Structures are given as structure tokens and as C-alpha cells.
Amino acid sequence: MRIIIVTPEGELYNEIVTSVVISSQSNGEYGILSGHLPIVSTIDTGYVKMTYNQLTYYVVIINGLVQNQNDIITVIAQDAYIGDSKDTAMKNLTDIRKARLEANKQRNVELALAENELKKQIKQTGAGKL
């Protein structure tokens, strides 16, 4: 089987796997093996456990869609991070999301300051008055 995991930032994972376990807070947990019937489901917050021979990887998913058809599993996720364990993957994803939130807050502050400066300049020049 092949699993492909993509996010808005691009392809995160595209490899051959032996088995896949999908876990979602709202949908529970289920496994997919070679020859599985076609399926489409969602992942609100959860993970994908991928096994190939003796190797196991986890991808923590936030807001995703899973499709399996003809032994090709496609996961489209709003956010995802891969790790050796689900705890490691979740910690890394949480850290990344916190950093993004801080960056967004800083951009909002900068935008508000620029907007205030623009309003001040418009008022000083009398622009907008007829």
C-alpha cells in the first residue's frame, strides 16, 4: 500500500507501508490493510500510525480527510507533523502551532500600528476632505 499525506504547505509523506491505523477523537480508531474496501472519513484531531516492516511512524493530524482506494491512502490535513511516537509528533506540532500564533499576534500588532500611523498621516495632510 502507499500512503500520501499532504498539508497546505505541501507533501509531508509519500511512502509504501504495510499497515495503517487511523485514530480520531470523534470517529474512533480503525486499521487499513492491503485490499481494504474503499473508505472516506475525517480526522478532527488524531493521528495516523504507519508501519512498514519493523518501522513505525506517527503523523499527528488536525482537521483532515482520509481516503483509501485501490491500496492508495490519501490524507489531506490542515496541519500535520510526523514523529517516532504520537506524543513526540503532537508536542512538535503543538510547538509549531504556538510559534505560528505568536507570529500572527505580532503581525496583528504591527498592522494596527501601521493603520494608526496611516490615519494620523491622512488627518495631518487633510486628505479625504473636499
C-alpha positions in Angstrom: 0.0 0.0 0.0 1.0 3.6 -0.5 0.2 6.5 1.8 0.3 10.1 0.8 -0.1 12.8 3.4 -0.4 16.4 2.3 -0.9 19.8 4.0 -1.4 23.3 2.6 2.4 23.5 2.8 2.9 20.5 0.5 3.5 16.8 0.6 4.6 15.6 4.1 4.9 11.9 3.4 4.7 9.6 0.4 5.8 6.0 1.0 4.9 2.3 0.9 3.5 1.0 4.1 2.4 -2.4 5.4 -0.5 -1.2 7.6 -2.1 2.0 8.7 -4.1 2.8 11.8 -6.3 5.9 11.8 -7.3 7.4 15.1 -9.7 10.4 15.5 -11.3 11.9 18.6 -14.8 11.8 17.0 -14.5 8.7 14.8 -12.5 6.3 17.0 -9.8 4.1 15.6 -9.6 1.7 12.7 -7.0 -0.1 10.7 -6.4 -0.3 6.9 -4.6 -3.3 5.4 -3.9 -4.1 1.7 -7.1 -4.9 -0.1 -9.3 -2.9 2.2 -12.6 -1.7 0.8 -12.7 2.0 -0.3 -13.3 4.3 2.6 -13.6 8.1 3.2 -13.5 9.5 6.7 -12.5 12.6 8.7 -10.0 13.2 11.4 -10.7 16.1 13.7 -7.7 15.7 16.0 -5.9 12.4 15.9 -3.1 10.5 14.3 -2.1 8.1 11.6 0.1 5.2 12.7 2.1 3.8 9.7 4.0 0.6 9.8 6.5 -0.8 7.3 8.2 -4.0 8.4 9.6 -3.2 11.8 9.4 0.6 11.5 6.6 2.6 12.9 5.9 6.3 12.4 3.1 8.6 13.6 1.6 11.6 12.0 -0.5 13.8 14.2 -3.3 15.3 12.2 -5.5 18.3 12.9 -8.6 18.6 10.7 -8.1 16.1 8.0 -9.7 13.9 5.4 -8.7 10.2 4.8 -9.5 8.3 1.6 -8.5 4.8 0.7 -9.0 3.4 -2.8 -7.0 0.7 -4.6 -4.4 0.5 -1.8 -3.6 4.2 -2.1 -4.4 6.0 1.2 -4.6 9.8 0.8 -4.7 12.1 3.8 -5.3 15.8 3.4 -4.7 17.7 6.6 -5.0 21.3 7.7 -2.0 20.6 9.9 0.3 17.6 10.4 3.6 16.6 11.9 5.5 13.3 11.8 7.4 11.7 14.7 8.6 8.4 16.2 5.7 8.4 18.7 2.4 10.1 18.7 3.5 12.1 21.8 6.6 13.4 20.1 4.7 14.3 17.0 2.0 16.0 19.0 4.5 18.0 21.0 6.3 19.1 17.9 3.0 20.1 16.2 1.9 22.0 19.3 5.2 23.9 19.5 4.9 24.8 15.8 1.3 26.0 16.2 2.2 28.1 19.3 5.0 29.8 17.3 2.6 30.5 14.4 0.1 32.1 16.8 2.8 34.3 18.3 3.9 35.3 14.8 0.3 36.1 13.9 -0.2 38.2 17.1 3.0 40.2 16.3 1.8 40.8 12.7 -1.6 42.0 14.0 0.2 44.5 16.4 2.3 45.7 13.5 -0.7 46.1 11.3 -2.6 48.0 13.9 0.4 50.4 14.4 0.7 50.9 10.7 -3.1 51.6 10.4 -2.9 54.2 13.2 0.1 55.8 11.5 -1.8 56.0 8.2 -4.8 57.5 9.9 -2.6 60.1 11.5 -0.9 61.0 8.2 -4.3 61.3 6.4 -5.6 63.6 9.2 -2.4 65.7 9.1 -2.5 66.2 5.3 -6.2 66.8 5.2 -6.6 64.1 2.6 -10.2 62.9 2.2 -11.6 66.4 2.7 -13.3 68.1 -0.2 
